[in-house]
Amino acid sequence: LQYHFRIAAVNNAGISNFLYHELKLYSVFPRTIPGVGGTEMEIIMIGGHTTAANLTFYIGQTKADGSPNYLNSKKCGATRNLDAGGTRVTCSSPPGNGASWDLIAVSKSGSVNRIEVGSSWIRYEFPQITMIAPAQVDAGANAKFTITGKNFGAAKDPLTGYLDATTGKIPCTPLVHISDNQAVCLIFPKKGEVMTGNIILTAGNATTGGGQATATSPTTSYVKEKPAPVEVKATIAVEITAIAEGTPARTAFVASFLSDISGALGVPASRLEVTGIVAGSVIVVFN
């Protein structure tokens, strides 16, 4: 059973227009929210009850008949009234991504639900990449990039990515969406593909009102192939029998040699490798 009330004022001037109790949304602040969630949104409305116990907000979409599509909607948390008349209400945004969402209010009174929709009121902030590791990879080899940033959305939200390489787009297969600030891109290059370029992520898709892509940056989203190793031969006045393979003397000799070369060339020792020792020379590969 549902009751409808209307209120009018009567005075010497006559009777005023009737005011009907209804549920109506007027505005919400802010309308662009971070993907991580937890932003307090203030909603201006009427019909919000004296308490927030029977009032629920969703960021999502509606069906063709106007009812909430709960499968593609997320519930806001911590709903509370800021006034006794239910005209100013706040709630905490859920995590997510995407360019366009509805704000849906559901007011429950007994067995009756009243629904009001702010169509396309909500947008999640654009995703951003702040760091990619590693920033250099071996040419032609499979690569695993750990991408750090923000506004990726929750782990179940749609997120895709690719390397916009100099030889064309190479998709992340797969892109593992870990959290709002981290994802992992696995790339298996084909013959002839050069892994130099910007990694681009797209948060959201057609079902979330459209995807939003990360901007490119030479310092945060750019990766490149390592330069090819340079092979150098050096002749050292050492008796090879004194540094036989597998002996402590060989280990000490290699460590000392790499330290000397590193200091002389200003190249980190981690980038130097002794690939062979033969009578009369030592072969060093570095990049």
N, C-alpha and C positions, 0 to 999 in steps of 0.2 A: 504494500500500500504506500503510495506517495502523495504527499500533500503539497499544493502550490499556494503561495501567499502573495498578495499584492498589497502595497501600502500607499495611502494617499493622505495628504494633509488638508484639513478643512479649517477655514477661518472666514473672516468677514468678506474676503475677496472671492470666496467660492472654494471649489475643490480643485486641488492640483492634479497634474498628470499622475497616473499610477506608476509606481516603481516596482519592478518585478525582481525577485531574488533569482540570480543567474550566476553561471560560472563564465568568466571572460578574462582573457589575457590581454594586457595592454603593452607590456614591454619586459625586457630582461637585460640585465647588465652583469658582466660583459657578454658580448655575443661571440667573440673570438676567444677560445680557451686553449690552454696547453694540453698536449696529448697525454700527459702523465696523470691527469685527473686531480681531484681535490680542490678545485677552484670554487669559492663561494659565489654563487650567482644570486642576485636579488631580482625577484619577479614582482612586477606591478600588476595587480589583478583585482577582481571583485569575486566574491563567493568563495573565499578561501577558508571558511570556518573560523571559529574562535581558537581552535587548536589545529595543529598539523597532523593529528593522528589519522584522519581519514582522507588526507590529500597526498597524492604521489605524483612525482614528475619523472618523465623519461626524456632522454635524448635519443631520438630514433626516427621511425617512419610510420606512416599510417597505411592501412589497406584502402582499396578502392571504395569501400563503404564508409570510410572515415574512422573506423575503429583502429586502435593501436596495433601495429605489427610487432608483437612482443618478441618474436624470434630475431628481429633486426633492430631492437631497441635496448637501451641500457638505462637502468634505474638510477636516478640521482639519490644521494645519501643525505643524512642529517637534515631533513626538512624541518623548518621551524618558522613560526609566525613572528613577525616583528611588531604587529599591532593586533588588538582584539577584534578588529573588523575583518581580518583576513585579506587586507588589500596589499600588504607588503610581506612577502614570504621569501625565505632563502633556502637553498639546497646546495649540496656539494656535487660538482660535476663528476661523472664517471670517466675513466680513461678511454681514449679512442683516437680515431683519425678520420680524415675525410673533409670534403669541402662544403657540404650542405646537409644539415640535419634539422628535423622538426623538434620543437619543444612541446611536449605533450603533457597536459595536466589531466589527472583522473581524480575526480572527487566522488567518494563513496558515501552514500546516505542510505542506510538500511540495505535493501537488495538492489538499489539503483545506483549505477555509475554514470556520472556526467563527465563528458570529455570535451576539452578545449585544446586547440592546436595553434601554436605559433609556427606557421609554415616557413621552413628554411631559415629559421632565426639563428641557428647555431653553426659555427664553423670552427674546426680545430686549426691550431696554428700550423704553418708550414713546417715540414720536417727539416732538420739541419744536420749536417755532418760536421763534426769537430775534429775527428782524427781517424785515420785508417792505418792499421798495422798488419803486415809490413807495408812500407811505402815503395819498396823495391822488390822485384821477384826475378827468378831465373827465367830466361827466354825459353819459351816452348814448354815449360813445366807447369803442372797443375798448381793452382794457388788457392790459399785460404786467407781471406781478408777479414779481420775483425774490425767492424765499423762502430765507432762511438759517436753519439750525437744526442738529439732530443726530438720529441714530438713524433716518435715512430708509432706510438699507440701501444695498447696492450698486446701481449704475445699472440693472441688469437686474431687480432685485427689484420686486415689485408696489407701486405707490404711486399713490394717486388723491387728488383734491382738489376742493373747491368753495368758493364764497363763500356763506356763510350770511347772505344779505342780508335787509334789512327787508321786501323784497317776495317772499322765497322763495329757495330754493337755486338758485345759478347755477353749473353745473359748469365746471371748467377743461377747455377743449377745444382743445388737449390739455394735460395736465400733463407737462412734460418732466422726467424724473428724471435729474439730472446726477451726483450723488454722494451720499454719506452726509449731507452737510451743505448741499446746495443743490438746489433745484428751481425750475422756471419755470412759472407758471400763466398761460395765455392765456384771456381772457374776452371773449366777443363778446355784449354785452347785447342783449336784445330790447327792443322799445318798451315803455316803462312799468317796466322793471326798474331799481331803484335800487342802485347799487354801493356800498352802505354796510353794513358788517357784518364778521364774522370769517372769515378764510380758515382752513379746516380740512383737514388732510391725514390720510389713513388709510394706514398702512404695513402691508402684508400683506393677505391675503384668505382665503377659505375653504380654499384649498389649502395655506396656511401656518399652519393651526391657528387662524385668525381674525385679522381686522385690528385694529389699535390706532390710535386717533385722537388727534390733538393737542388739548391743552387750549386754551381761549380766554383771551385777555388783552387788555385795552385798550391796552397799551403795545407788544405784540409781534405780535399777529395781526390787529389791527383796521385796516381801511381805510375810507376814506369819499370821497364825491364832493366836489369843490371847490365852494365857494359860487359862485353865479352872479356874473359880473362886474358892477360898479357903474359906470355911465357918468356922468361928471362933465364939465361944461363950464366952462371958465375963460376970462375975457376978459383978454387981455394987450395992453398998449399997445406994439404992434410994427407997423411998416409991413410988410404981407405981401409987398410986392414986394422987400423987402430980404432975405427968407428964401425965395426961390423954390425950388420942389421940385427936388431933385437937386443942389443947390449945397452947398458946404462950410458956408455960413452956416446952411442949414436943419439940417444934421447937428449943428452946434455948438449951435444954438438948442434942439433937441429934447433933447440930452444935458444942457444946463444946466437946462432946465425940469424934466426928470425928477429930477435931483439935488435941486432946490429942493423939489419936492413930496414926495420921499422923506423928506427931512429934516424937513419940516413935519408930515407925518402919521405918521412913524415906520413907514412901510411900505417894505420892501425894493424897491429900484429894479427888481429882476427881476420884480416883480409889477405893474409899471406899464407901460402901453403907450399911446403916442400913436397914435390911430387916424385922426386927420384934422386938418388945419389949414385953416380958412376965414377969410375976412375978418372980423375982429372977435372971433374966439374960437379956443381950442384945445380939442379934445375929448380927454379922457383916460379910458381904461378900466383899472380895476384890480380885483383881488380879493384 
